[in-house]
Amino acid sequence: MRKPPQSGGHCAKERSDDARSWAAERVTWHAQGALTTVPAPHPRPARATAALPPPLPPWIPARLRSATTSAPVRKIKVYTRTGDKGKSSLYNGDRAAKDDEVFNALGDVDELNAAIGLAREFGAVTEAGGELALADVVLRLADVQSRLMDVGTAIATPPKEGMDAAKAAIAAFGSDHAAGLETWIDAMDGELPPLKNFILPSGGLAASQLHVARCVCRRAERRVVPLVRAGGVEAAVGIYLNRLSDALFVAARLAAKRSGHDEVTYKKARA
């Protein structure tokens, strides 16, 4: 033990594990040589540990990928000027015109994701009887949005000779995703009355936005069909989008029912 100072009076020393943190203890040496430990009056709370970010989709450019995963984080400009001449890069390494059918399909899938995101936000505030009515639907829609990112990766990776096997494996889109949608559709449909009439997009904000998303999904599917036919995209991608439009339709009906809104039915014009 270090000897106390020889001079009279007393001195105090703060010790800490971090020079920037408050002392955990205050050690006081008295002139008589006695050692007293006094807790610090206002200890600084422990620092929160930042959660790790989720993995990025593989088609995110390498320059942005490294910027978001390395430390320290270096801010990267959003614009690159590499597409100023009307071309952009695909995940397979090719560059194509921005009005290429592949980018048209990617754009519609991106728009679909945004439409579902808005439906999620409406669903997150939809209440019935003082409780959230669509909590399970909101969670499922979040999963769908992630799968649409995978759809984008698959579309952005047309097969070509000599393509990296690792990239091809990342871009693969399994048929089990469509099967999962079918299970979800059946579960939702079990809560609904039989459909006896054509219904119009309606049933509250969440339901109406789900109908909008359904329409965008059909358009995205139409963009993908010729890519599948040409062998540039797996058939499982087109099947998933086809099944997703059905799921969004049933989810819209369920949102209307749970939120207490009536569905507006089609009425033929009077003669």
JOCOR-V453488 format. One line per field, one symbol per residue. phi: phi as a letter, one per 40 degrees, with the letter a starting at -180 (. if undefined). psi: psi as a letter, one per 20 degrees, with the letter a starting at -180 (. if undefined). burial: 1 if it has 24 or more other ideal C-beta (glycine too) atoms within 12 Angstrom, else 0. Layout:
phi: ???
psi: ???
burial: ???
//
This chain:
phi: .cccdcccgabbbcbacbccccccabcbccccgcbbbbcccbccccccccccccccdcccddccccccbcbccbcbcccbgcbccgbacccchcbaccccccccccccccccccccdcccccccbcbaggbccbdcccccccccccccccdcccccbccacgcdccccccccbcccccccccccdccccccbcdcbbcbcdaghccccccccccccccccccccdcccccgcbccccccccccccccccccccccccccgccccccbcccc
psi: ppqrqhrrbrrqppqqhphirqphqopppqhijqppppqphmqpqqqpppqqqqqqqiipqhhhghhiirpqpppqqhqijijhjjqrqrhjiqprqijqhghgghghhghgghghgghghghijoqpkjqpikghggghhhgghhhhhhghgghjmpqqpjqphgghhhipoqihghhhhgggghgghiiqqqoirpqqoakrgggghhhghgghghghghhhghhghijiqqhhghgghghhhgghghhgghggghijqqppqppqqq.
burial: 0000000000000000000000100011100000000000000000000000000011110000000000000000000000000001111100010001111011111111101111110111010000001100110110011011111111111110000000100110100011001001100100010000001011111111111111111111111110110001110111111111111111111111111010100000000
//
